[in-house]
Structure formats: C-alpha cells, structure tokens
Amino acid sequence: MKKKLIGIFICILMTSSAFITSAAIITTTQDESIDGNTITVIIPVGTYQIIKGKQGYEVTIENFGRLLIPGKPNLPSKIFSIALPPGVTVQDVTFEAKDSIVVPGEYYVEPNSLPRVIGEEDPVLFERDQQLYHENYQSTYGVNGPYPASIGEIIGTGGYRKYNLIDVRINPVIYYPISGELLYHPEIIVKVHFTPSDQTSSEDTMIDALPRTEQIAKEIIINYDQAQKWYPILPNGREQYNYVIITLDSLVSAVTPLVDWESAKGKSVNVVTTSWINNNYAGYDLAAKMREFLREKYPSGVWGIEDVCLIGGYDDVPMRRTAQNTGYGQPETDYYYAELSLSDSQSWDANGNHLYGENSDPIDFIAEVNVGRIPWSDPAIVQSICLKSIAFEQNNDVSYKKNILLLAAFFWSDTDNAVLMEYKTNPVNYPWMSNWTKTRLYEDDQSAYPCDYDLSYNNVKSVWSTGTYAFVNWAGHGSPTACYEYYPSQPFVSTDTCPFLNNNYSAIIFADACSNSDTDALNIGQAMLKQGGVGFLGATKVAYGMHAWNDPYDGSSQSLDCFFTERVTSGEYTQGAAHQWALRHMYVNNLWYYAKYEMFEWGALWG
C-alpha cells in the first residue's frame, strides 16, 4: 500500500546544503515470533535524511550503510543476521512492508563513485572499471524501474559459533530514477520459512557458551533472545584453552615469554605445532588441516578458543591464497582461520576445485575467533616481538599509551586524508579522544587542515623516532615497501624508516594504502613488526579508496581505518577484537566495493 505522508517533514535550508528528515516515530526494538515452520522478524528502520550534494541528493539512515555499487544510486542498506533453530533448512524468505511512504518531491540521487586503487593504477584496468561504471549507470538511470528491485534479499546462510544464521539485506528506500520518486519503508517484516531436520548432528547442537562470544552473538543476531529457546541451558564453558598459538617446532621456545604473559593475565594458553596438526588432521594442504583443527577445537565444549596467534612466516605457517582477483593479483588471507562456521566443502571450497573463496563459494563473514600473526620464522626476531608486545601491554604511561601519530597524504586531489584523521580523533565523534595527544603531519601546502609538521620522509623519521606513540596511522598511495605523498609522489615512510624507530615505544599501526602487507614481498608491515610496531593492519594486495570521503559510512578502506582506530583507541578492545569488529561492521553495512576481495586482503593482522 502507498500512502502520502503529509505535514510531518521538516525542511531546513542552509547556505551549504539542504536536508529533509522524516519525523515518523520508530520503535527501537525488534519483534520476532515463530509460527510452525516460519520465523517472523520485524525490523524498524529509523529516520532518514535527504542531503543535497554537489550534483544531486544523498539519502541516509542512521546506522545503515550503503549499496556501494559503482554507477548505481547511493541508497541506504544493511545486512541483518537472523537466527534459525539448529539443523533446519531454509525454504524461502519473504519481505513485506506495512507502509510505502512516498517522499514529497522529485530527486536525482547521486550515483556511487568509481572505486580507485590507492597505489599504482593500471590504465587498462581503470578503463575496464570505467566501462562497468557507465553500464551500471545506464542500466539503472536509463529506466524507471525500481532500484533496488526489492526491499529485501537473501545474502546467504551461515553461522556464528553455535548459532545457525541466515543473512538478509534490507533496502528501506526504493528509487525510481526517471520520475525521481522515492519510497520509504519505516518497518520491514521478514518471514523465514524452513523445514525441520529429521535428525540433528553434534555440530548442529554444539556446546558453546562463553561470556565474550555470547555478547558478540547478542550484537550480531537480531533475534538473539528468541534463539536462546532453541539451545540447552549450559554453563559458561570450560575455557580449557581460550588462547591458542600455532607455530613451528623451532619456535616453541621463542614464544615462551608470550605464553607466560598471557597465562599470567588469566588466559589458558596452548601451543600447537604445525607438524602435530599435519600428522593428526586430514585436509587438502596444511592450511586446510589447520582450519579443520580450529573448527574442531573452538567450541567451549571442547577448548573454548577465542583468540588465535599464528607465529611463523607465510609459507611455514601458511596463509590461504584466495581466488579473488580484480586484476592486481590474488590476496592471501588469515581470515580463513577466523571464519569457521562451515567446513571447506560447504564454504571456502564448495565445488572442491581448491580455488578458495571464489564468487560461488558461500562464505559467511562473521568470524568465530580473533586471529593475529607474527609473520617471522627467525627465533630471535619472534622472541623480540613477543617481548616488546608484553612491554607494550605492561606500560601504563599515558604520555605513551594515549599518544597518536597521524600521517595523511592525499589519495587524489579531491580526497585529503587529513579529513579522515581529523574525523576519527575528534572528541565530538569519539569522546575519549579528548584525552589523547595528537601529532599531525599533513601535506601542508595543499591541505586545508592545520598540522604540526609538513608530511615528508625526513619529518616522519625524525618525529616518529624521537616520540612515544602507541598508535600510528598513515594514509596515502602505497606499495609493498612504502607509502607516498601525492604532491609529489615520493615516499614519506618506507622499510628504510624502520631501523630508526624505538622498539621501547612500539606502536599499533594502521596502513591505509595499497599492498603494505603484500605477502609476495618483504613488506613494510612485516618490517614494522620487527622494528617499530606491535601490531600492523595493512592490505595484502592492491586496495581501494573512496573519493571525497568524509563520513565512516562512505565506505572503502578509509571506513575500515576509522572503525579499527575507534575500537583500539577506546581501550575496550584488543587489536584482534577490533580487527574483527571493524571487518564485520564493513560487511553488514555493505561498505566494500568488492566484498570478498577486500575482506580477504584486509583479513590479515600482524601482531
């Protein structure tokens, strides 16, 4: 049913922009019910804004992401996870809206911009991407059909630890490009029809009930409270080994300081060698055997694994090479060891061709465990990294632990990454940042933002090596060994910077750049973990950025940067937990251009 909503819109004109907001009252809780073999979940959407941009309008809804398809309208969208009873099979899903509200006026909704690599761009591939952009634009704006075609769609089935899930995408605003009409749906009803199983397996009724992972489940699953009725009431789990190190026989002694420290913090630590896994588990290769080991052991009815630390070089403690490729190579990832809901034959390698993570492989993007890696196999280097990681955690000096270094170049002439740095350190957005000391190095002659020093190689080396920074963030075009200024294109930080850095004041580093963790090279991330860093999050292949980024829900690598920094600096998350939270937030809000490729390339955390 369509109905006109009259008299409850607020229109405010400003010198810089105009926006319209709906004033409908929306509930903040989700209603759910189960009737026979149907689960019904009511999703309240919330209010929207229509914001005037340079060429048209943008529609936003608080806590919703975007349909980030280049050349197609930029509209609100979000993925929700719905829990299902153990062992059931989904037959179909329907989406209904109680009301379709016609928004007064006619609008040209701006299209999503073309993704651009934040490194050396191949002109042939750029031309290919431009062609796709124009095809998307014509196929959408050239007709008056609804975009998107439906208020909801099935993304796929999967799980989080013991929970059986289905992911659905909700599209609360439908756009008719030629007429300029917008339909807003303030409440969407999702009905999941399923078939019960004749029998359930032990995996369907997994014993798993750890306080921290249950809290994550509550954040993820929209009908979490309802799902508690489908699982037996259990104790909180044994947590026999909640922290697992997978390493080489030759590194067992080197990791002893880390084992002792994590044990002293109250964690139950187990060191497992790749040789033991290789001899005791079946799989296509060692990586597959490692994943199968983790799948068997992570439930709290077995070990109760929450954190995994892989210690060894990429080939010795292997990463998973994936079949995703945008033309710049196939990224390796450790996300393979974090996402454990289904076996390889049901997810990562569903057709058995040993090309992992193909578009046809039904992988879900809710990780069961946190995964980090020390990407070295030299015992002396590994022990040094373990010792400085311990020292980092033990140091409570606020002049160090609440001190951030911000290094921002332009991605393009319309994208000054000082905007990103200022947004995520603004106490208005993140109140705890009022207690942090910020040192800014920007491209001074071009940036509209004030800085402490001009961004240059010598300034970065001098300021960083003499300072005490617990968090360092850089953003610019990248290569495996460096990150570059835009005016002109020259490195401002590289592997040559590392020997000058003080390991007594190592930092967690986010590298918003191409290829800084590229595993086909001795990359700057690996070098930084040896000298200068206790954590490093970078892309394992060519990465993508968003033109004119100025908001966390604009998407692409800048948004991941913002989310990771937010969680780490809050003091409430380990870097491993912050990494998985940020990846999950990117996924559910549709903030990637190439979801699988980008989840994989950003799925490896050094540290």
C-alpha positions in Angstrom: 0.0 0.0 0.0 1.2 3.5 -0.8 0.2 6.5 1.2 1.2 10.1 1.2 2.9 11.3 4.4 1.8 14.9 4.7 2.8 17.5 7.2 5.4 15.6 9.2 8.5 16.6 7.2 11.0 19.1 8.4 12.7 21.0 5.6 15.7 23.1 6.6 17.6 25.2 4.1 21.2 26.1 4.8 23.7 28.0 2.8 25.8 24.9 2.1 23.2 22.2 1.8 19.5 21.3 2.3 18.3 18.2 4.0 14.9 16.6 4.7 14.3 14.3 7.7 11.3 12.1 8.4 9.7 12.7 11.7 7.9 9.4 12.0 8.3 7.7 15.4 10.1 4.4 15.0 10.4 1.8 17.7 14.0 0.8 18.7 13.3 -2.9 19.4 12.8 -5.8 17.1 9.8 -8.0 17.4 10.1 -11.7 16.5 7.8 -14.7 16.6 7.8 -18.3 15.4 4.7 -20.0 14.0 5.0 -23.6 12.9 8.0 -23.6 10.5 8.1 -19.8 10.0 10.2 -17.2 11.9 8.9 -13.6 11.6 11.2 -10.7 12.5 10.1 -7.1 12.3 12.9 -4.7 11.6 12.3 -1.0 12.4 14.3 1.2 10.1 14.6 4.6 11.7 14.5 8.1 10.4 16.1 9.2 7.1 17.8 12.3 5.8 17.9 13.6 2.3 21.0 15.7 1.9 21.7 18.0 -1.0 25.1 17.3 -2.6 27.1 18.8 -5.5 25.1 17.2 -8.3 22.0 15.8 -6.6 20.9 14.2 -3.4 22.0 11.5 -1.0 19.6 9.5 1.2 21.0 8.4 4.6 19.5 6.5 7.5 21.3 6.4 10.9 23.2 3.1 11.5 22.6 1.9 7.9 25.3 1.6 5.4 25.1 1.9 1.6 24.5 -0.1 -1.6 28.0 0.6 -2.8 27.7 -0.4 -6.4 29.7 2.0 -8.8 27.4 3.9 -11.1 24.2 2.9 -9.3 22.2 5.1 -6.8 23.8 5.6 -3.4 21.0 4.4 -1.1 20.8 3.1 2.5 21.2 -0.7 3.0 22.2 -3.0 5.8 22.6 -6.8 6.4 20.9 -8.4 9.3 21.6 -11.9 10.8 18.6 -13.9 11.8 19.0 -17.0 14.0 17.3 -20.3 13.0 16.7 -23.4 15.0 19.5 -25.9 14.9 19.7 -28.1 11.8 16.8 -26.6 9.9 16.9 -25.9 6.1 15.7 -22.6 4.7 13.0 -23.0 2.1 12.4 -19.3 1.2 12.3 -15.8 2.7 9.7 -13.1 2.1 9.9 -9.4 2.8 6.9 -7.2 3.5 6.4 -3.5 4.3 3.5 -2.3 6.4 3.6 1.1 4.6 5.2 2.5 1.5 5.6 6.2 2.1 6.0 8.5 -0.9 8.6 11.1 -0.1 7.4 14.6 -1.3 9.4 16.0 -4.2 11.5 14.6 -7.1 15.1 13.8 -6.6 18.2 12.9 -8.6 20.0 10.5 -6.2 23.7 10.7 -6.9 25.4 7.5 -8.1 28.2 5.8 -6.2 31.6 6.9 -7.4 34.0 4.6 -9.2 36.4 2.6 -7.0 40.0 3.7 -7.4 43.1 1.9 -6.3 45.3 3.7 -3.8 48.5 2.6 -5.4 49.9 2.3 -8.9 46.9 2.1 -11.2 46.8 0.0 -14.4 45.2 2.2 -17.1 43.7 -0.8 -18.9 42.0 -2.0 -15.7 40.9 1.6 -15.0 39.3 1.8 -18.4 37.6 -1.6 -17.8 36.2 -0.2 -14.5 35.0 3.0 -16.2 33.1 0.9 -18.7 31.4 -1.1 -16.0 30.5 2.2 -14.2 28.8 3.5 -17.3 27.0 0.3 -18.0 25.7 0.3 -14.4 24.6 3.9 -14.7 22.7 3.4 -18.0 21.0 0.2 -16.8 19.7 2.0 -13.7 19.2 5.6 -14.5 18.0 5.0 -18.1 14.9 3.2 -16.9 12.2 3.9 -14.5 12.2 0.6 -12.8 12.6 0.4 -9.0 16.1 0.4 -7.6 16.9 -1.7 -5.8 14.4 -4.2 -7.1 13.2 -5.3 -3.7 13.1 -4.1 -0.1 14.9 -7.3 0.9 17.1 -10.0 -0.4 18.8 -13.2 0.8 22.6 -12.9 1.2 23.2 -16.5 2.3 23.2 -18.9 5.2 26.0 -19.4 7.7 26.6 -19.2 11.4 28.3 -17.8 14.4 29.7 -20.4 16.7 26.7 -22.5 17.8 24.1 -20.3 16.1 22.5 -21.2 12.7 22.0 -18.0 10.8 20.7 -16.5 7.6 21.8 -13.1 6.4 19.4 -10.8 4.7 19.9 -7.4 3.2 17.3 -4.7 3.9 16.8 -1.9 1.5 14.4 0.5 3.1 14.4 3.2 0.3 13.4 2.4 -3.2 14.2 4.9 -6.0 12.6 5.4 -9.5 15.3 7.2 -11.4 13.4 8.8 -14.3 10.4 10.0 -12.2 12.7 10.9 -9.3 10.3 9.3 -6.8 11.5 7.9 -3.5 9.6 5.3 -1.4 10.5 5.0 2.2 9.6 1.9 4.3 9.8 2.6 8.0 9.3 -1.0 9.1 10.0 -4.2 7.2 8.7 -7.7 8.1 11.0 -10.6 7.3 9.5 -14.2 7.3 11.9 -17.1 7.0 10.2 -20.4 6.1 12.1 -23.5 7.0 12.0 -27.3 7.0 12.9 -29.1 10.3 15.6 -31.7 10.1 14.8 -35.3 10.8 17.9 -35.5 12.9 20.5 -33.0 14.1 24.2 -33.6 14.2 26.5 -32.8 17.1 27.7 -29.7 15.2 24.1 -28.5 14.9 23.8 -28.7 18.7 27.3 -27.5 19.6 28.1 -26.9 23.2 29.3 -23.3 23.2 28.6 -20.6 25.8 31.4 -18.2 26.5 30.6 -14.8 28.0 32.5 -12.8 25.5 31.4 -14.7 22.4 27.8 -14.6 23.6 28.0 -10.9 23.9 29.2 -10.7 20.3 26.3 -13.0 19.3 23.9 -10.6 21.0 25.3 -7.7 19.0 25.1 -9.7 15.7 21.8 -11.6 15.9 18.6 -9.6 15.6 16.5 -12.3 17.3 19.1 -13.4 19.9 16.7 -13.6 22.8 14.4 -15.8 20.8 17.2 -18.1 19.8 18.0 -18.9 23.4 14.9 -21.2 23.5 16.4 -23.5 20.9 19.6 -24.4 22.7 20.1 -26.2 26.0 20.9 -24.1 29.1 24.6 -24.7 29.6 27.3 -23.5 32.0 29.6 -20.7 30.5 32.0 -23.3 29.2 35.3 -24.6 30.4 37.6 -22.3 28.6 40.1 -25.0 28.6 42.3 -23.3 26.1 40.9 -19.9 25.1 44.2 -18.7 23.6 45.9 -20.9 21.0 49.3 -20.4 19.4 50.0 -22.3 16.2 53.7 -22.2 15.4 56.7 -24.2 14.3 58.6 -26.7 16.4 61.7 -24.5 16.1 59.8 -21.5 17.6 58.3 -23.2 20.7 61.0 -21.9 23.0 60.9 -18.4 21.4 57.2 -17.9 22.2 57.6 -19.0 25.9 57.6 -15.3 27.2 54.3 -14.7 25.4 52.8 -17.9 26.8 53.8 -17.0 30.3 52.4 -13.4 30.0 49.1 -14.5 28.6 48.8 -17.1 31.3 49.6 -14.5 34.0 46.7 -12.4 32.6 44.4 -15.3 33.3 44.2 -16.9 29.8 44.5 -20.6 29.2 47.2 -21.0 26.6 48.1 -23.9 24.4 50.9 -24.0 21.9 50.2 -26.4 19.0 52.8 -27.0 16.2 52.1 -27.3 12.5 53.8 -30.7 12.5 51.4 -32.0 15.1 48.4 -30.7 13.1 49.8 -32.1 9.9 50.1 -35.5 11.4 46.7 -35.6 13.1 44.3 -33.9 10.7 43.1 -34.5 7.2 42.9 -31.9 4.5 44.0 -30.8 1.0 47.0 -29.0 2.4 48.4 -27.8 5.7 46.2 -24.6 5.7 43.1 -26.8 5.3 44.3 -29.0 8.2 44.9 -26.0 10.4 41.4 -24.7 9.7 39.9 -28.1 10.4 41.8 -28.3 13.7 40.4 -24.9 14.8 36.9 -25.9 13.7 37.0 -29.0 15.9 38.5 -27.3 18.9 36.9 -23.8 19.1 33.6 -24.7 20.8 33.6 -24.3 24.6 32.5 -27.9 25.0 36.0 -28.7 23.6 38.6 -26.0 24.1 36.6 -22.8 24.0 39.0 -20.9 21.7 38.6 -17.1 21.4 42.0 -15.9 20.2 44.5 -17.5 17.8 48.1 -16.3 17.2 49.8 -17.7 14.2 53.6 -17.5 14.6 55.7 -18.1 11.5 56.4 -16.9 8.0 53.6 -17.0 5.4 54.9 -20.2 3.8 55.9 -22.0 7.1 52.6 -21.3 8.9 50.7 -20.9 5.6 48.1 -18.2 4.8 45.3 -19.1 2.4 45.8 -17.8 -1.2 42.3 -16.9 -2.4 40.8 -17.0 -5.9 39.7 -13.3 -5.8 41.4 -11.1 -8.3 40.5 -7.6 -9.5 43.4 -7.6 -11.9 46.2 -6.9 -9.5 46.8 -10.3 -8.1 45.2 -12.8 -5.6 45.4 -11.8 -2.0 46.4 -14.2 0.8 44.4 -14.0 4.0 44.3 -15.2 7.6 40.5 -14.6 7.6 40.4 -18.3 6.5 41.3 -19.2 10.1 38.8 -16.8 11.7 35.7 -17.7 9.8 35.0 -21.3 10.9 31.2 -21.9 10.7 31.2 -24.5 7.9 33.7 -27.0 6.5 35.7 -26.1 3.4 33.5 -28.3 1.3 30.5 -26.2 2.4 32.0 -22.8 2.2 35.6 -21.8 1.2 35.9 -24.6 -1.5 32.3 -25.7 -2.1 33.0 -27.2 -5.5 36.2 -29.0 -4.5 38.4 -27.4 -7.1 40.8 -26.0 -4.5 40.3 -22.4 -5.7 39.4 -20.9 -2.3 37.0 -18.0 -1.9 35.6 -17.9 -5.4 32.5 -15.8 -6.0 30.4 -19.0 -6.0 31.8 -20.2 -2.6 29.1 -19.4 0.1 31.4 -17.9 2.8 29.8 -16.0 5.6 31.6 -13.0 7.0 31.1 -13.4 10.8 34.3 -14.7 12.3 34.2 -17.2 15.2 37.7 -16.3 16.6 40.2 -13.4 16.5 43.4 -14.1 14.6 46.7 -12.3 14.6 50.1 -13.3 13.2 53.8 -12.8 13.9 55.0 -13.2 10.3 58.6 -14.3 11.0 60.2 -17.7 11.4 63.5 -16.5 12.9 63.6 -17.4 16.6 65.4 -14.3 17.7 63.1 -12.0 15.8 60.0 -13.8 17.1 61.2 -13.6 20.7 61.9 -9.9 20.4 58.4 -9.3 19.0 56.9 -11.3 21.9 58.9 -9.3 24.5 58.0 -5.9 23.1 54.4 -6.9 22.8 54.4 -7.8 26.5 56.2 -4.5 27.4 53.5 -2.6 25.4 50.7 -4.1 27.5 52.6 -3.6 30.7 53.3 0.1 30.1 50.6 2.3 31.6 52.3 5.7 30.9 49.5 7.8 29.4 52.0 10.0 27.6 52.8 6.9 25.5 49.6 4.9 25.6 47.3 7.8 24.7 49.6 9.4 22.0 48.7 9.1 18.4 50.7 10.0 15.3 48.7 10.9 12.2 50.4 10.8 8.7 48.0 11.9 5.9 48.6 12.3 2.2 46.0 12.9 -0.5 44.6 9.9 -2.3 43.5 12.2 -5.1 43.1 16.0 -5.5 39.5 15.7 -4.0 40.5 13.4 -1.2 42.7 14.8 1.5 43.2 12.1 4.2 43.5 14.8 6.8 39.7 14.7 6.7 39.9 11.1 7.9 42.4 11.8 10.6 40.5 14.8 11.9 37.2 12.9 12.0 38.4 9.9 13.9 40.3 11.9 16.5 37.5 14.5 17.1 36.2 14.2 20.7 32.7 15.2 19.4 32.7 11.9 17.5 34.7 9.8 20.0 34.7 11.4 23.4 37.7 9.5 24.8 40.0 11.2 22.1 39.9 14.3 24.3 42.4 12.5 26.5 44.7 11.7 23.6 47.7 13.7 22.4 47.7 14.1 18.6 50.7 14.9 16.3 49.7 15.7 12.8 51.8 15.5 9.6 49.8 16.6 6.5 50.6 17.8 3.0 50.8 21.3 4.3 50.9 23.3 1.1 47.7 21.6 -0.2 45.7 20.6 2.9 43.1 22.9 4.4 43.8 21.5 7.8 46.5 22.8 10.2 49.3 20.4 11.1 52.3 20.2 13.4 54.7 19.3 10.6 54.7 19.1 6.8 54.5 15.5 5.6 57.9 14.4 4.3 60.2 11.4 4.7 62.7 13.2 6.9 60.0 14.8 9.1 58.3 11.4 9.7 61.5 9.7 10.5 62.5 12.5 12.9 59.2 12.9 14.7 58.4 9.2 15.0 61.9 8.1 16.1 62.1 10.7 18.8 58.4 10.4 20.0 56.5 7.9 22.1 53.4 6.9 20.0 51.2 3.9 20.9 49.1 4.3 17.7 50.3 5.4 14.3 48.0 5.9 11.3 49.1 6.6 7.8 47.1 7.1 4.6 48.3 7.5 1.1 49.1 5.6 -2.1 51.1 2.6 -1.3 53.4 -0.2 -2.5 54.7 -3.3 -0.6 57.6 -1.3 0.9 56.3 2.3 1.3 53.6 4.9 1.5 53.7 8.0 -0.7 52.9 11.7 -0.7 50.6 12.9 -3.5 52.3 16.3 -4.1 54.7 15.0 -5.4 54.7 11.2 -5.4 57.5 10.3 -3.1 57.7 8.1 0.0 57.1 9.6 3.4 57.6 6.3 5.2 59.2 3.1 4.0 61.0 0.0 5.1 64.1 2.2 5.4 62.4 4.1 8.2 62.2 1.1 10.5 65.8 0.9 11.8 65.4 4.4 13.2 62.3 3.6 15.3 62.5 2.9 19.0 61.3 -0.6 19.9 60.8 0.5 23.5 57.9 2.6 22.3 56.4 0.4 19.6 53.0 1.2 18.1 49.9 -0.4 16.7 49.9 0.8 13.1 47.0 1.1 10.6 48.3 1.5 7.0 45.5 2.9 4.7 47.4 2.2 1.5 47.9 -0.4 -1.2 49.9 -3.5 -0.6 51.7 -2.6 2.6 51.2 -6.2 3.8 51.7 -7.8 0.4 52.8 -11.3 1.2 54.5 -11.7 -2.2 57.2 -9.3 -0.9 59.2 -8.4 2.2 56.6 -5.8 3.1 56.7 -2.7 5.3 54.2 -4.3 7.6 56.5 -7.2 8.3 59.4 -4.9 8.7 57.5 -2.6 11.1 56.6 -5.5 13.3 60.3 -6.4 13.6 61.2 -2.7 14.4 58.7 -0.1 15.4 55.4 -1.9 15.7 53.5 -4.3 18.0 50.6 -4.5 15.5 50.2 -3.8 11.8 47.0 -3.8 9.7 47.5 -3.3 6.0 46.3 -4.7 2.7 47.8 -7.9 1.3 47.2 -6.7 -2.2 46.1 -3.5 -4.1 43.5 -1.7 -2.0 40.7 0.7 -2.9 39.7 4.1 -1.6 36.6 6.4 -1.7 36.7 9.7 -3.5 35.9 12.7 -1.2 35.5 10.6 1.9 34.1 12.5 4.9 32.0 10.0 6.8 32.5 6.5 8.2 29.6 5.2 6.2 31.0 6.5 2.9 32.8 3.1 2.7 36.1 1.7 1.4 39.5 1.5 3.2 39.0 4.8 4.9 36.0 3.5 6.8 37.8 0.3 7.9 40.6 2.6 9.1 38.1 4.7 11.1 36.3 1.7 12.7 39.6 -0.1 13.6 41.0 3.1 15.2 37.8 3.8 17.0 37.8 0.4 18.7 41.5 0.2 19.6 41.7 3.8 21.0 38.5 3.2 23.1 40.6 1.0 25.3 37.8 -1.7 25.3 39.1 -3.9 22.5 42.3 -5.8 21.8 43.7 -5.2 18.4 42.5 -8.7 17.3 38.9 -8.0 18.6 39.0 -4.5 17.0 40.1 -6.0 13.7 37.2 -8.5 13.6 34.7 -5.9 14.7 35.8 -3.5 12.0 35.6 -6.1 9.3 32.2 -7.2 10.5 30.9 -3.6 10.5 32.1 -3.1 7.0 30.3 -6.3 5.8 26.9 -5.7 7.4 26.9 -2.1 6.2 27.9 -3.0 2.6 30.8 -0.7 2.7 33.1 -2.6 0.3 33.2 -2.3 -3.5 34.4 -5.9 -3.9 33.3 -7.6 -0.7 35.2 -10.9 -0.9 38.4 -9.5 -2.3 38.5 -6.7 0.2 37.5 -8.8 3.3 40.3 -11.2 2.3 43.0 -8.6 1.6 42.3 -6.8 4.9 41.9 -10.0 6.8 45.5 -10.4 8.0 46.7 -8.7 11.2 50.3 -8.7 12.0 50.7 -8.8 15.8 
